[in-house]
Amino acid sequence: MARKTGSHAETTGPRIRAAALTLFARHGYAAVSMRQIAAEVGVQAGALYLYTPDKQALLFEMMREHLETLQAAWDAADKPKDPLERLEAFTRVHIGFNLERTEAVFVSYMELRNLEPANFVVIEGLRRRYEDKLERILSDGVAAGCFKVPDTRLATFALIAMLTGVTTWYREGGRLSRERVERIYCDMARRAVGA
């Protein structure tokens, strides 16, 4: 018997991915077994293989989905012509998107080492495409004379690390509202590029 009575294909697949994400974030990919994921969902271990070939495929798909959805969020955002305004828009989109997905952010950064080589190449390519979007903003700002950045690639890495870091400490209902955090980070991003 592969499927637990009462389980449904349209809900079980997403529940499996959600359980795997939570367990990977809490215990680390290497420490989580398919049996643990199945137990978390309430299905037999064999049922997982109706939805995914293996644990590596789960990790890869959640990372790919996270990065593709992040890029889609930026692609859908309004992008002002002015590089400084575009940098602010990028900052707000990045922080807002990632604060809604702290487990996915954690797994996407901390579990890169556990990707098989072919999967790593795909994820690294998606990350570079996203980084390129910010680097284009910085390059445009340097060309327009409004940013002072000695190396746009290095500045890109530093800014993304700073912006992503908010997911490690921000708590809803804490001392600072999300809007206040975004405003402070926009100001820090401007200062980081000499604007």
FIVO-933174 format. One record per atom (N, C-alpha, C): residue in one letter; residue number from 1; atom name; x, y, z. Coordinates in Angstrom, 3 decimals. Layout:
BEGIN
  res    n  atom        xx        yy        zz
    A  NUM    CA         X         Y         Z
...
//
This chain:
BEGIN
  res    n  atom        xx        yy        zz
    M    1     N     0.844    -1.182     0.000
    M    1    CA     0.000     0.000     0.000
    M    1     C     0.880     1.232     0.000
    A    2     N     0.877     2.014    -1.058
    A    2    CA     1.769     3.151    -1.182
    A    2     C     1.192     4.423    -0.587
    R    3     N    -0.089     4.655    -0.769
    R    3    CA    -0.676     5.918    -0.327
    R    3     C    -1.546     5.692     0.893
    K    4     N    -1.381     6.539     1.897
    K    4    CA    -2.183     6.467     3.099
    K    4     C    -3.624     6.803     2.756
    T    5     N    -4.559     6.105     3.380
    T    5    CA    -5.969     6.385     3.149
    T    5     C    -6.244     7.844     3.487
    G    6     N    -6.946     8.500     2.585
    G    6    CA    -7.273     9.908     2.806
    G    6     C    -6.264    10.867     2.219
    S    7     N    -5.147    10.385     1.695
    S    7    CA    -4.176    11.293     1.080
    S    7     C    -4.617    11.602    -0.344
    H    8     N    -4.241    12.750    -0.813
    H    8    CA    -4.628    13.196    -2.149
    H    8     C    -3.402    13.725    -2.870
    A    9     N    -3.252    13.352    -4.125
    A    9    CA    -2.064    13.706    -4.898
    A    9     C    -1.842    15.209    -4.955
    E   10     N    -2.921    15.999    -5.090
    E   10    CA    -2.752    17.448    -5.237
    E   10     C    -2.322    18.133    -3.938
    T   11     N    -2.523    17.484    -2.811
    T   11    CA    -2.083    18.075    -1.542
    T   11     C    -0.856    17.375    -0.966
    T   12     N    -0.695    16.089    -1.261
    T   12    CA     0.412    15.338    -0.668
    T   12     C     1.765    15.812    -1.198
    G   13     N     1.870    16.053    -2.498
    G   13    CA     3.143    16.526    -3.067
    G   13     C     3.628    17.801    -2.408
    P   14     N     2.795    18.847    -2.343
    P   14    CA     3.218    20.074    -1.661
    P   14     C     3.527    19.855    -0.177
    R   15     N     2.787    18.964     0.484
    R   15    CA     3.067    18.691     1.896
    R   15     C     4.425    18.013     2.061
    I   16     N     4.766    17.145     1.127
    I   16    CA     6.079    16.492     1.168
    I   16     C     7.186    17.528     1.016
    R   17     N     7.042    18.433     0.046
    R   17    CA     8.060    19.474    -0.156
    R   17     C     8.162    20.395     1.059
    A   18     N     7.030    20.758     1.632
    A   18    CA     7.041    21.634     2.811
    A   18     C     7.700    20.942     4.003
    A   19     N     7.381    19.672     4.201
    A   19    CA     7.988    18.929     5.314
    A   19     C     9.486    18.779     5.117
    A   20     N     9.894    18.453     3.892
    A   20    CA    11.327    18.321     3.605
    A   20     C    12.046    19.641     3.853
    L   21     N    11.461    20.739     3.409
    L   21    CA    12.076    22.051     3.610
    L   21     C    12.269    22.335     5.091
    T   22     N    11.232    22.122     5.873
    T   22    CA    11.325    22.377     7.316
    T   22     C    12.370    21.482     7.970
    L   23     N    12.377    20.209     7.619
    L   23    CA    13.350    19.286     8.210
    L   23     C    14.772    19.607     7.769
    F   24     N    14.975    19.943     6.492
    F   24    CA    16.313    20.313     6.023
    F   24     C    16.803    21.567     6.746
    A   25     N    15.909    22.528     6.928
    A   25    CA    16.291    23.779     7.603
    A   25     C    16.611    23.527     9.076
    R   26     N    15.864    22.652     9.697
    R   26    CA    16.029    22.400    11.132
    R   26     C    17.216    21.486    11.442
    H   27     N    17.392    20.419    10.644
    H   27    CA    18.392    19.407    10.978
    H   27     C    19.546    19.302     9.990
    G   28     N    19.391    19.887     8.810
    G   28    CA    20.389    19.741     7.762
    G   28     C    20.030    18.596     6.842
    Y   29     N    20.321    18.781     5.575
    Y   29    CA    19.979    17.803     4.543
    Y   29     C    20.527    16.421     4.872
    A   30     N    21.797    16.347     5.236
    A   30    CA    22.459    15.059     5.451
    A   30     C    21.845    14.274     6.605
    A   31     N    21.277    14.968     7.577
    A   31    CA    20.739    14.300     8.765
    A   31     C    19.287    13.848     8.598
    V   32     N    18.650    14.223     7.508
    V   32    CA    17.231    13.905     7.310
    V   32     C    17.089    12.710     6.371
    S   33     N    16.262    11.772     6.753
    S   33    CA    16.006    10.609     5.903
    S   33     C    14.641    10.743     5.229
    M   34     N    14.455     9.951     4.191
    M   34    CA    13.152     9.923     3.533
    M   34     C    12.086     9.405     4.498
    R   35     N    12.455     8.517     5.397
    R   35    CA    11.501     8.016     6.390
    R   35     C    11.033     9.144     7.311
    Q   36     N    11.954    10.032     7.691
    Q   36    CA    11.563    11.168     8.537
    Q   36     C    10.592    12.095     7.798
    I   37     N    10.865    12.326     6.540
    I   37    CA     9.977    13.180     5.745
    I   37     C     8.595    12.534     5.661
    A   38     N     8.564    11.243     5.389
    A   38    CA     7.289    10.517     5.298
    A   38     C     6.530    10.595     6.621
    A   39     N     7.236    10.397     7.727
    A   39    CA     6.590    10.445     9.044
    A   39     C     6.011    11.832     9.310
    E   40     N     6.731    12.863     8.918
    E   40    CA     6.268    14.243     9.109
    E   40     C     4.976    14.501     8.332
    V   41     N     4.880    13.914     7.153
    V   41    CA     3.699    14.097     6.295
    V   41     C     2.572    13.155     6.705
    G   42     N     2.942    12.017     7.295
    G   42    CA     1.934    11.039     7.683
    G   42     C     1.624    10.033     6.591
    V   43     N     2.642     9.739     5.770
    V   43    CA     2.491     8.726     4.723
    V   43     C     3.580     7.675     4.912
    Q   44     N     3.421     6.555     4.235
    Q   44    CA     4.459     5.538     4.270
    Q   44     C     5.639     6.009     3.422
    A   45     N     6.844     5.590     3.798
    A   45    CA     8.052     6.035     3.096
    A   45     C     7.979     5.763     1.598
    G   46     N     7.437     4.621     1.212
    G   46    CA     7.336     4.287    -0.204
    G   46     C     6.481     5.266    -0.990
    A   47     N     5.537     5.915    -0.329
    A   47    CA     4.651     6.870    -1.004
    A   47     C     5.410     8.091    -1.500
    L   48     N     6.510     8.421    -0.850
    L   48    CA     7.288     9.592    -1.275
    L   48     C     7.764     9.461    -2.714
    Y   49     N     8.054     8.248    -3.110
    Y   49    CA     8.621     8.016    -4.436
    Y   49     C     7.593     8.150    -5.557
    L   50     N     6.337     8.344    -5.184
    L   50    CA     5.322     8.703    -6.174
    L   50     C     5.444    10.180    -6.553
    Y   51     N     6.120    10.944    -5.700
    Y   51    CA     6.206    12.396    -5.870
    Y   51     C     7.614    12.897    -6.176
    T   52     N     8.612    12.118    -5.850
    T   52    CA     9.996    12.531    -6.089
    T   52     C    10.874    11.286    -6.241
    P   53     N    11.882    11.360    -7.125
    P   53    CA    12.749    10.190    -7.285
    P   53     C    13.601     9.890    -6.057
    D   54     N    14.020    10.957    -5.350
    D   54    CA    14.875    10.766    -4.184
    D   54     C    15.038    12.082    -3.429
    K   55     N    15.787    12.027    -2.345
    K   55    CA    15.996    13.195    -1.490
    K   55     C    16.756    14.302    -2.225
    Q   56     N    17.721    13.929    -3.057
    Q   56    CA    18.490    14.911    -3.825
    Q   56     C    17.563    15.704    -4.744
    A   57     N    16.624    15.032    -5.364
    A   57    CA    15.676    15.718    -6.249
    A   57     C    14.822    16.706    -5.463
    L   58     N    14.444    16.350    -4.250
    L   58    CA    13.689    17.284    -3.400
    L   58     C    14.496    18.538    -3.119
    L   59     N    15.760    18.348    -2.717
    L   59    CA    16.623    19.490    -2.418
    L   59     C    16.805    20.369    -3.648
    F   60     N    17.119    19.763    -4.765
    F   60    CA    17.342    20.506    -5.998
    F   60     C    16.093    21.287    -6.403
    E   61     N    14.943    20.633    -6.378
    E   61    CA    13.706    21.292    -6.806
    E   61     C    13.343    22.455    -5.894
    M   62     N    13.545    22.311    -4.581
    M   62    CA    13.193    23.428    -3.698
    M   62     C    14.146    24.608    -3.899
    M   63     N    15.419    24.333    -4.157
    M   63    CA    16.360    25.421    -4.433
    M   63     C    16.048    26.090    -5.771
    R   64     N    15.788    25.273    -6.784
    R   64    CA    15.476    25.817    -8.108
    R   64     C    14.212    26.671    -8.055
    E   65     N    13.184    26.151    -7.404
    E   65    CA    11.929    26.890    -7.305
    E   65     C    12.123    28.213    -6.566
    H   66     N    12.901    28.186    -5.478
    H   66    CA    13.148    29.407    -4.715
    H   66     C    13.823    30.468    -5.589
    L   67     N    14.868    30.081    -6.284
    L   67    CA    15.602    31.045    -7.104
    L   67     C    14.791    31.524    -8.308
    E   68     N    14.061    30.643    -8.926
    E   68    CA    13.238    31.057   -10.064
    E   68     C    12.113    31.989    -9.630
    T   69     N    11.527    31.722    -8.477
    T   69    CA    10.453    32.578    -7.972
    T   69     C    11.001    33.928    -7.540
    L   70     N    12.189    33.948    -6.954
    L   70    CA    12.839    35.208    -6.582
    L   70     C    13.101    36.055    -7.827
    Q   71     N    13.640    35.440    -8.860
    Q   71    CA    13.894    36.181   -10.095
    Q   71     C    12.601    36.680   -10.718
    A   72     N    11.569    35.862   -10.674
    A   72    CA    10.276    36.272   -11.224
    A   72     C     9.713    37.465   -10.450
    A   73     N     9.920    37.481    -9.139
    A   73    CA     9.446    38.614    -8.327
    A   73     C    10.150    39.900    -8.760
    W   74     N    11.470    39.823    -8.999
    W   74    CA    12.186    41.010    -9.452
    W   74     C    11.780    41.377   -10.872
    D   75     N    11.633    40.398   -11.736
    D   75    CA    11.242    40.663   -13.124
    D   75     C     9.874    41.347   -13.193
    A   76     N     8.978    41.018   -12.258
    A   76    CA     7.631    41.594   -12.255
    A   76     C     7.566    42.964   -11.593
    A   77     N     8.612    43.336   -10.881
    A   77    CA     8.610    44.612   -10.148
    A   77     C     8.800    45.797   -11.093
    D   78     N     8.293    46.939   -10.661
    D   78    CA     8.555    48.178   -11.399
    D   78     C    10.031    48.504   -11.264
    K   79     N    10.653    48.850   -12.383
    K   79    CA    12.080    49.155   -12.378
    K   79     C    12.286    50.575   -12.906
    P   80     N    12.474    51.528   -12.008
    P   80    CA    12.719    52.903   -12.456
    P   80     C    13.992    52.984   -13.290
    K   81     N    14.075    53.984   -14.144
    K   81    CA    15.283    54.180   -14.960
    K   81     C    16.461    54.608   -14.099
    D   82     N    16.199    55.457   -13.122
    D   82    CA    17.260    55.969   -12.261
    D   82     C    17.904    54.823   -11.475
    P   83     N    19.231    54.636   -11.566
    P   83    CA    19.893    53.515   -10.879
    P   83     C    19.695    53.516    -9.364
    L   84     N    19.653    54.695    -8.763
    L   84    CA    19.464    54.762    -7.314
    L   84     C    18.067    54.273    -6.925
    E   85     N    17.079    54.676    -7.682
    E   85    CA    15.718    54.209    -7.418
    E   85     C    15.585    52.714    -7.719
    R   86     N    16.289    52.251    -8.736
    R   86    CA    16.266    50.823    -9.062
    R   86     C    16.931    50.008    -7.958
    L   87     N    18.030    50.525    -7.391
    L   87    CA    18.695    49.849    -6.277
    L   87     C    17.747    49.746    -5.086
    E   88     N    17.010    50.807    -4.824
    E   88    CA    16.041    50.768    -3.727
    E   88     C    14.943    49.738    -4.016
    A   89     N    14.465    49.701    -5.246
    A   89    CA    13.437    48.721    -5.604
    A   89     C    13.969    47.295    -5.439
    F   90     N    15.195    47.057    -5.887
    F   90    CA    15.802    45.736    -5.751
    F   90     C    15.902    45.354    -4.271
    T   91     N    16.347    46.292    -3.448
    T   91    CA    16.488    46.056    -2.009
    T   91     C    15.152    45.652    -1.402
    R   92     N    14.119    46.391    -1.728
    R   92    CA    12.796    46.103    -1.161
    R   92     C    12.253    44.750    -1.638
    V   93     N    12.416    44.462    -2.914
    V   93    CA    11.935    43.177    -3.432
    V   93     C    12.698    42.029    -2.775
    H   94     N    14.014    42.133    -2.713
    H   94    CA    14.834    41.057    -2.144
    H   94     C    14.458    40.801    -0.685
    I   95     N    14.382    41.853     0.108
    I   95    CA    14.064    41.678     1.524
    I   95     C    12.632    41.165     1.693
    G   96     N    11.690    41.794     1.023
    G   96    CA    10.296    41.380     1.164
    G   96     C    10.070    39.941     0.758
    F   97     N    10.653    39.542    -0.362
    F   97    CA    10.508    38.171    -0.850
    F   97     C    11.110    37.180     0.142
    N   98     N    12.331    37.439     0.575
    N   98    CA    13.036    36.478     1.414
    N   98     C    12.495    36.393     2.831
    L   99     N    11.953    37.492     3.363
    L   99    CA    11.384    37.420     4.713
    L   99     C    10.150    36.526     4.766
    E  100     N     9.522    36.316     3.627
    E  100    CA     8.378    35.411     3.560
    E  100     C     8.813    33.950     3.426
    R  101     N    10.120    33.716     3.227
    R  101    CA    10.602    32.361     2.924
    R  101     C    11.926    32.071     3.635
    T  102     N    11.979    32.303     4.925
    T  102    CA    13.258    32.194     5.633
    T  102     C    13.845    30.781     5.590
    E  103     N    13.004    29.752     5.668
    E  103    CA    13.531    28.379     5.592
    E  103     C    14.134    28.104     4.220
    A  104     N    13.461    28.551     3.168
    A  104    CA    13.965    28.328     1.804
    A  104     C    15.282    29.071     1.592
    V  105     N    15.400    30.276     2.151
    V  105    CA    16.647    31.036     2.042
    V  105     C    17.772    30.276     2.740
    F  106     N    17.497    29.817     3.949
    F  106    CA    18.510    29.098     4.716
    F  106     C    18.989    27.859     3.967
    V  107     N    18.047    27.062     3.491
    V  107    CA    18.403    25.835     2.770
    V  107     C    19.145    26.170     1.488
    S  108     N    18.704    27.199     0.768
    S  108    CA    19.330    27.562    -0.509
    S  108     C    20.791    27.983    -0.347
    Y  109     N    21.137    28.525     0.800
    Y  109    CA    22.525    28.938     1.020
    Y  109     C    23.342    27.864     1.726
    M  110     N    22.758    27.230     2.731
    M  110    CA    23.541    26.317     3.568
    M  110     C    23.690    24.920     2.977
    E  111     N    22.822    24.545     2.066
    E  111    CA    22.868    23.179     1.553
    E  111     C    23.449    23.076     0.142
    L  112     N    24.023    24.140    -0.363
    L  112    CA    24.670    24.077    -1.686
    L  112     C    25.692    22.953    -1.745
    R  113     N    26.399    22.745    -0.645
    R  113    CA    27.461    21.734    -0.596
    R  113     C    26.931    20.319    -0.792
    N  114     N    25.630    20.132    -0.576
    N  114    CA    25.047    18.795    -0.698
    N  114     C    24.427    18.523    -2.059
    L  115     N    24.513    19.474    -2.964
    L  115    CA    23.993    19.236    -4.309
    L  115     C    24.966    18.371    -5.099
    E  116     N    24.428    17.462    -5.878
    E  116    CA    25.259    16.695    -6.805
    E  116     C    25.786    17.661    -7.867
    P  117     N    26.933    17.365    -8.475
    P  117    CA    27.579    18.320    -9.384
    P  117     C    26.670    18.888   -10.479
    A  118     N    25.892    18.071   -11.137
    A  118    CA    25.027    18.582   -12.212
    A  118     C    23.970    19.526   -11.653
    N  119     N    23.424    19.201   -10.492
    N  119    CA    22.433    20.075    -9.865
    N  119     C    23.076    21.382    -9.393
    F  120     N    24.282    21.287    -8.879
    F  120    CA    24.999    22.485    -8.435
    F  120     C    25.187    23.460    -9.594
    V  121     N    25.542    22.949   -10.755
    V  121    CA    25.753    23.800   -11.926
    V  121     C    24.485    24.579   -12.258
    V  122     N    23.339    23.918   -12.200
    V  122    CA    22.066    24.588   -12.503
    V  122     C    21.773    25.669   -11.470
    I  123     N    21.904    25.333   -10.201
    I  123    CA    21.605    26.294    -9.135
    I  123     C    22.583    27.456    -9.173
    E  124     N    23.851    27.168    -9.386
    E  124    CA    24.856    28.235    -9.483
    E  124     C    24.532    29.157   -10.655
    G  125     N    24.073    28.598   -11.758
    G  125    CA    23.682    29.416   -12.907
    G  125     C    22.516    30.332   -12.588
    L  126     N    21.520    29.823   -11.865
    L  126    CA    20.383    30.644   -11.462
    L  126     C    20.817    31.756   -10.509
    R  127     N    21.709    31.430    -9.595
    R  127    CA    22.220    32.453    -8.667
    R  127     C    22.969    33.546    -9.429
    R  128     N    23.800    33.150   -10.376
    R  128    CA    24.550    34.139   -11.160
    R  128     C    23.618    35.040   -11.965
    R  129     N    22.557    34.457   -12.524
    R  129    CA    21.595    35.273   -13.277
    R  129     C    20.959    36.330   -12.383
    Y  130     N    20.647    35.947   -11.156
    Y  130    CA    20.060    36.898   -10.211
    Y  130     C    21.086    37.955    -9.803
    E  131     N    22.299    37.524    -9.505
    E  131    CA    23.362    38.471    -9.149
    E  131     C    23.617    39.449   -10.291
    D  132     N    23.542    38.958   -11.521
    D  132    CA    23.767    39.822   -12.688
    D  132     C    22.765    40.970   -12.742
    K  133     N    21.554    40.740   -12.261
    K  133    CA    20.532    41.782   -12.270
    K  133     C    20.949    42.942   -11.364
    L  134     N    21.481    42.610   -10.191
    L  134    CA    21.957    43.663    -9.295
    L  134     C    23.222    44.305    -9.850
    E  135     N    24.119    43.496   -10.403
    E  135    CA    25.348    44.073   -10.944
    E  135     C    25.043    45.056   -12.076
    R  136     N    24.018    44.787   -12.868
    R  136    CA    23.627    45.708   -13.934
    R  136     C    23.202    47.062   -13.339
    I  137     N    22.463    47.018   -12.236
    I  137    CA    22.056    48.259   -11.561
    I  137     C    23.295    49.027   -11.116
    L  138     N    24.248    48.330   -10.527
    L  138    CA    25.464    48.988   -10.038
    L  138     C    26.289    49.548   -11.193
    S  139     N    26.412    48.770   -12.265
    S  139    CA    27.159    49.246   -13.438
    S  139     C    26.506    50.482   -14.037
    D  140     N    25.175    50.469   -14.122
    D  140    CA    24.461    51.646   -14.638
    D  140     C    24.685    52.852   -13.745
    G  141     N    24.702    52.632   -12.434
    G  141    CA    24.931    53.727   -11.491
    G  141     C    26.330    54.293   -11.591
    V  142     N    27.321    53.418   -11.784
    V  142    CA    28.706    53.875   -11.974
    V  142     C    28.811    54.676   -13.266
    A  143     N    28.216    54.150   -14.336
    A  143    CA    28.264    54.838   -15.638
    A  143     C    27.581    56.197   -15.579
    A  144     N    26.518    56.305   -14.775
    A  144    CA    25.793    57.579   -14.649
    A  144     C    26.475    58.535   -13.675
    G  145     N    27.493    58.043   -12.982
    G  145    CA    28.224    58.889   -12.039
    G  145     C    27.550    59.038   -10.684
    C  146     N    26.524    58.239   -10.408
    C  146    CA    25.854    58.368    -9.105
    C  146     C    26.309    57.319    -8.084
    F  147     N    27.044    56.282    -8.512
    F  147    CA    27.616    55.299    -7.595
    F  147     C    29.131    55.351    -7.701
    K  148     N    29.788    55.137    -6.571
    K  148    CA    31.246    55.029    -6.549
    K  148     C    31.572    53.633    -6.035
    V  149     N    31.785    52.715    -6.969
    V  149    CA    32.032    51.314    -6.645
    V  149     C    33.289    50.871    -7.389
    P  150     N    34.360    50.495    -6.666
    P  150    CA    35.584    50.095    -7.354
    P  150     C    35.462    48.775    -8.109
    D  151     N    34.572    47.877    -7.652
    D  151    CA    34.400    46.585    -8.306
    D  151     C    32.925    46.201    -8.171
    T  152     N    32.196    46.253    -9.283
    T  152    CA    30.749    46.018    -9.212
    T  152     C    30.402    44.586    -8.822
    R  153     N    31.225    43.621    -9.215
    R  153    CA    30.919    42.223    -8.855
    R  153     C    31.061    42.011    -7.355
    L  154     N    32.153    42.538    -6.793
    L  154    CA    32.363    42.424    -5.350
    L  154     C    31.249    43.149    -4.596
    A  155     N    30.882    44.324    -5.057
    A  155    CA    29.798    45.074    -4.416
    A  155     C    28.484    44.297    -4.506
    T  156     N    28.260    43.615    -5.611
    T  156    CA    27.056    42.787    -5.768
    T  156     C    27.012    41.706    -4.704
    F  157     N    28.118    40.983    -4.544
    F  157    CA    28.165    39.918    -3.535
    F  157     C    27.934    40.486    -2.131
    A  158     N    28.577    41.619    -1.830
    A  158    CA    28.448    42.222    -0.504
    A  158     C    27.016    42.667    -0.235
    L  159     N    26.395    43.295    -1.218
    L  159    CA    25.022    43.762    -1.026
    L  159     C    24.054    42.590    -0.863
    I  160     N    24.190    41.567    -1.685
    I  160    CA    23.278    40.426    -1.560
    I  160     C    23.464    39.743    -0.211
    A  161     N    24.690    39.620     0.253
    A  161    CA    24.932    39.024     1.574
    A  161     C    24.276    39.869     2.666
    M  162     N    24.414    41.189     2.563
    M  162    CA    23.813    42.079     3.555
    M  162     C    22.288    41.960     3.528
    L  163     N    21.711    42.001     2.341
    L  163    CA    20.251    41.956     2.217
    L  163     C    19.675    40.616     2.655
    T  164     N    20.359    39.546     2.311
    T  164    CA    19.873    38.214     2.670
    T  164     C    20.016    37.982     4.172
    G  165     N    21.011    38.597     4.783
    G  165    CA    21.262    38.424     6.214
    G  165     C    20.096    38.811     7.100
    V  166     N    19.223    39.674     6.605
    V  166    CA    18.079    40.100     7.414
    V  166     C    17.215    38.904     7.822
    T  167     N    17.227    37.846     7.028
    T  167    CA    16.394    36.678     7.333
    T  167     C    16.873    35.927     8.577
    T  168     N    18.107    36.148     8.994
    T  168    CA    18.625    35.428    10.163
    T  168     C    18.225    36.067    11.483
    W  169     N    17.875    37.340    11.476
    W  169    CA    17.572    37.993    12.747
    W  169     C    16.187    38.631    12.834
    Y  170     N    15.579    38.952    11.704
    Y  170    CA    14.299    39.656    11.761
    Y  170     C    13.196    38.738    12.287
    R  171     N    12.388    39.286    13.189
    R  171    CA    11.224    38.560    13.702
    R  171     C    10.017    39.482    13.615
    E  172     N     8.936    38.967    13.028
    E  172    CA     7.685    39.712    12.934
    E  172     C     7.233    40.091    14.341
    G  173     N     6.811    41.342    14.521
    G  173    CA     6.370    41.807    15.829
    G  173     C     7.515    42.256    16.717
    G  174     N     8.725    42.284    16.166
    G  174    CA     9.885    42.725    16.942
    G  174     C     9.981    44.243    17.030
    R  175     N    11.123    44.716    17.442
    R  175    CA    11.349    46.142    17.678
    R  175     C    11.133    46.987    16.430
    L  176     N    11.519    46.467    15.262
    L  176    CA    11.405    47.220    14.017
    L  176     C    10.366    46.578    13.101
    S  177     N     9.535    47.419    12.498
    S  177    CA     8.572    46.905    11.528
    S  177     C     9.313    46.512    10.257
    R  178     N     8.668    45.718     9.445
    R  178    CA     9.257    45.303     8.176
    R  178     C     9.535    46.528     7.297
    E  179     N     8.596    47.464     7.260
    E  179    CA     8.770    48.686     6.467
    E  179     C     9.982    49.478     6.950
    R  180     N    10.148    49.583     8.257
    R  180    CA    11.297    50.323     8.822
    R  180     C    12.605    49.614     8.460
    V  181     N    12.612    48.294     8.536
    V  181    CA    13.814    47.529     8.176
    V  181     C    14.157    47.777     6.714
    E  182     N    13.161    47.726     5.841
    E  182    CA    13.409    47.972     4.416
    E  182     C    13.984    49.366     4.194
    R  183     N    13.434    50.371     4.880
    R  183    CA    13.956    51.746     4.711
    R  183     C    15.403    51.856     5.171
    I  184     N    15.720    51.246     6.304
    I  184    CA    17.095    51.288     6.823
    I  184     C    18.038    50.575     5.852
    Y  185     N    17.625    49.424     5.353
    Y  185    CA    18.468    48.684     4.415
    Y  185     C    18.640    49.433     3.098
    C  186     N    17.604    50.131     2.649
    C  186    CA    17.751    50.950     1.427
    C  186     C    18.806    52.026     1.658
    D  187     N    18.789    52.640     2.823
    D  187    CA    19.782    53.662     3.152
    D  187     C    21.182    53.051     3.222
    M  188     N    21.304    51.875     3.836
    M  188    CA    22.619    51.222     3.919
    M  188     C    23.123    50.826     2.542
    A  189     N    22.215    50.368     1.681
    A  189    CA    22.620    50.000     0.309
    A  189     C    23.123    51.224    -0.445
    R  190     N    22.416    52.347    -0.308
    R  190    CA    22.872    53.587    -0.967
    R  190     C    24.269    53.968    -0.483
    R  191     N    24.473    53.917     0.807
    R  191    CA    25.789    54.293     1.373
    R  191     C    26.870    53.323     0.903
    A  192     N    26.512    52.041     0.804
    A  192    CA    27.496    51.039     0.390
    A  192     C    28.015    51.276    -1.029
    V  193     N    27.205    51.932    -1.855
    V  193    CA    27.640    52.203    -3.229
    V  193     C    28.063    53.666    -3.410
    G  194     N    28.238    54.372    -2.296
    G  194    CA    28.747    55.740    -2.360
    G  194     C    27.751    56.745    -2.904
    A  195     N    26.468    56.464    -2.772
    A  195    CA    25.441    57.389    -3.294
    A  195     C    24.973    58.341    -2.204
//
